[in-house]
Amino acid sequence: MDKAMVYIDKLAAKLGVAAEHVYGVLVKQAMANGITDVLIGLVATTILIAVFSAGKKAFVKSNISSGMDILDWSMFTAVVGIASVVGFGFGLSFLTDGIKAVINPEYYAIKEILDTIGGK
């Protein structure tokens, strides 16, 4: 933690502002990143639901009109399944990270400082 405070003080001195201002900016940025992540997660989840719903309707319509065989059904299931898993994982990852950043932006501000000090 001492390293973090030294880093904040050095950064503030270079910018010509108080260390509290730098920390405040980092907290606001963590909050902004959190909100952005939540929105991306919601959009990804909404797109996933829309694609899954449209695919299901297309499958039912095609199955009724053309009599899909087991290979067609298997391909459809594989494509929708893979898209669902990838989309759900992507959306859930962004949602969880975003919610955590919105709830506790100070942690992410400190984490940003420590990552910068550590050279990550």
Buried (B, 14 or more C-beta within 10 A) or exposed (E): EEEBEEBBEEBBEEEEEEBEEBBEBBBEBBBEBBBEBBEBBBEBBEBBBEBBEEBEEEBEEBBEEEEBEEEBEEEBEEEBEEBBEEBBEBBEBBBEBBBBBBEBBEEBBBBBBBEEEEEE
